[in-house]
């Protein structure tokens, strides 16, 4: 990290966060996820500078519109959502203007991203549901939030 980058981080009041949401994994009717509550919870940790939801080609127009209305950028993939999210997450890991990577998923596939982010000096956060949430993700992230019955609970800080 350059001297300028280090000084900028040191002078900042709150870290800048990239929030990346694994749509097919998290945005299910059975989980009743409220992304506005998640974003409100993240304000305690820093400034959400990137809020992006990754969806597959089967996402309904209604879901896409709801995400846009909540202020999330949407990325529609024709292939595996995990691959696109992982590649873009690495871009934010390498971005000197982003201090924390927050991934909403229950999927162990994102563990390598968390490891790389921490090696590069970024704080990491994983946000999942109380159903089938990967223990490996919970044990790798600096901060762990769990969505339970419409509420956001802190498991680890």
Buried (B, 14 or more C-beta within 10 A) or exposed (E): EEEEEEEBBEEEEEBBBBBBBBBBBBBEEEBEBBBEEBBEBBEEBBBBBBBBBBBBEEBEEEBBEBBEEBEBEBBBBEEEBBEBBBEBBBEBBEBEEBBBBBBBBBBEBBBEBBEBBBEEEBBBBBBBBEEEBBEBBBEBBBBBBBBEEEEBEEBEE
